[in-house]
Amino acid sequence: MTRLLVASTWKSTSRLLVAAALIVMVLATSADAKSPVRFTPDGTTILVNKDVGTERWAISLDTERATVSGNVLIGADDARFLWCGITDALGDPTDLAQQTLVMHCFYGDPCTDVASCAPGFSGWHSIGEVQIPGTFFLP
């Protein structure tokens, strides 16, 4: 029940978050460096491609599903797949820049073949609770 309540609350504020983030992006000047952040054409997902320390994070924040997913590249040939369910958003619900997203995250290794890539949580490993500032998903 709590999980449904959090998902419902998140969905009700997700459109406001997307609108606020879009306004921030529109106000950015063309003289700024290229942004590592991009919205999908339907405006429901924020795509991020950033270096975090020595890792390259290519992840997306899906505001409709309240999930974060993507790849974390560790070195030249080592990739991890990431999937997180957002469980809470701390801070101003109308301003992504003022929020901290609380998630339960899992990582998966690359599949060796199509048959070993079944849906579900087998093959995924819990990382536990992770908190990411909303500013990570903004330019």
C-alpha positions as CSV (number, residue, x, y, z in Angstrom):
1,M,0.0,0.0,0.0
2,T,2.8,2.4,0.9
3,R,4.6,1.6,-2.4
4,L,1.4,2.4,-4.3
5,L,0.9,5.6,-2.4
6,V,4.5,6.7,-3.1
7,A,4.1,5.9,-6.8
8,S,0.8,7.8,-6.9
9,T,2.4,10.8,-5.2
10,W,5.4,10.7,-7.5
11,K,3.2,10.5,-10.6
12,S,1.2,13.5,-9.5
13,T,4.3,15.6,-9.1
14,S,6.2,14.2,-12.0
15,R,4.5,16.5,-14.6
16,L,5.4,19.5,-12.4
17,L,9.0,18.3,-12.2
18,V,9.2,17.9,-16.0
19,A,7.7,21.4,-16.5
20,A,10.2,23.0,-14.1
21,A,13.1,21.2,-15.7
22,L,11.9,22.2,-19.2
23,I,11.8,25.8,-18.1
24,V,15.4,25.6,-16.8
25,M,16.5,24.1,-20.1
26,V,14.7,26.8,-22.2
27,L,16.3,29.6,-20.1
28,A,19.8,28.2,-20.7
29,T,21.6,30.3,-23.2
30,S,23.1,28.9,-26.4
31,A,26.5,30.2,-25.3
32,D,26.6,27.5,-22.6
33,A,28.5,24.3,-23.1
34,K,26.6,21.4,-24.5
35,S,24.4,19.9,-21.9
36,P,24.8,16.2,-20.8
37,V,21.0,16.1,-20.4
38,R,18.2,15.7,-22.9
39,F,14.5,15.3,-22.7
40,T,12.7,12.6,-24.8
41,P,10.3,14.1,-27.5
42,D,7.3,13.2,-25.3
43,G,8.7,15.0,-22.3
44,T,8.3,12.1,-19.9
45,T,12.0,11.0,-19.6
46,I,15.2,12.9,-18.9
47,L,18.3,11.3,-20.5
48,V,21.6,11.9,-18.8
49,N,25.2,11.2,-20.0
50,K,27.7,12.3,-17.4
51,D,31.1,11.4,-16.0
52,V,30.9,10.5,-12.3
53,G,34.5,10.1,-11.1
54,T,36.1,7.6,-13.4
55,E,32.7,6.2,-14.5
56,R,30.5,7.2,-17.4
57,W,26.8,7.2,-16.4
58,A,24.2,7.0,-19.3
59,I,20.9,6.8,-17.5
60,S,17.3,8.0,-17.8
61,L,14.8,9.3,-15.3
62,D,11.4,8.1,-16.4
63,T,8.9,10.4,-14.7
64,E,5.8,8.3,-15.8
65,R,7.1,5.1,-14.3
66,A,9.1,6.6,-11.4
67,T,12.2,4.7,-12.4
68,V,15.8,5.4,-13.2
69,S,17.6,3.0,-15.6
70,G,20.6,2.8,-17.8
71,N,24.3,1.9,-18.0
72,V,27.3,2.7,-15.8
73,L,30.5,2.2,-17.7
74,I,33.4,1.3,-15.5
75,G,36.6,1.3,-17.5
76,A,36.9,0.5,-21.2
77,D,35.1,-2.8,-21.3
78,D,33.2,-3.1,-18.1
79,A,29.5,-2.1,-18.1
80,R,26.8,-2.5,-15.4
81,F,23.1,-2.1,-16.1
82,L,21.2,-0.1,-13.5
83,W,17.6,-0.1,-12.6
84,C,16.1,1.9,-9.6
85,G,12.5,2.3,-8.4
86,I,11.9,5.7,-6.9
87,T,10.5,5.3,-3.4
88,D,10.4,8.9,-2.2
89,A,11.4,12.5,-3.2
90,L,12.6,14.7,-0.4
91,G,12.4,18.5,-0.8
92,D,10.2,20.8,-2.9
93,P,7.9,18.6,-5.0
94,T,7.6,21.3,-7.7
95,D,11.3,21.8,-8.2
96,L,13.6,18.9,-9.2
97,A,16.7,21.1,-8.5
98,Q,15.5,21.2,-4.8
99,Q,14.9,17.5,-4.4
100,T,16.7,14.4,-3.5
101,L,15.4,11.3,-5.1
102,V,15.3,8.2,-2.8
103,M,15.5,4.9,-4.7
104,H,16.0,1.2,-4.3
105,C,18.5,0.2,-6.9
106,F,19.7,-3.0,-8.6
107,Y,22.5,-3.7,-11.0
108,G,22.9,-6.4,-13.6
109,D,25.8,-7.7,-15.5
110,P,25.7,-7.9,-19.3
111,C,23.9,-11.1,-20.6
112,T,26.0,-13.8,-22.2
113,D,23.1,-14.6,-24.7
114,V,19.5,-13.8,-25.3
115,A,18.2,-16.9,-23.4
116,S,20.0,-15.7,-20.2
117,C,18.2,-12.3,-20.3
118,A,14.8,-13.2,-18.8
119,P,12.7,-10.4,-17.3
120,G,12.4,-10.3,-13.6
121,F,14.9,-9.9,-10.8
122,S,16.9,-13.1,-11.3
123,G,20.3,-11.9,-12.5
124,W,19.9,-8.5,-10.8
125,H,21.7,-7.6,-7.5
126,S,20.3,-5.2,-4.9
127,I,22.4,-2.2,-4.2
128,G,19.9,-1.0,-1.6
129,E,18.8,2.5,-1.0
130,V,20.5,5.2,-3.0
131,Q,19.9,9.0,-2.8
132,I,20.6,11.2,-5.8
133,P,20.2,15.0,-5.9
134,G,17.7,16.1,-8.5
135,T,20.3,18.4,-9.9
136,F,22.0,15.4,-11.4
137,F,19.2,15.2,-13.9
138,L,19.4,18.9,-14.9
139,P,21.8,20.7,-17.2
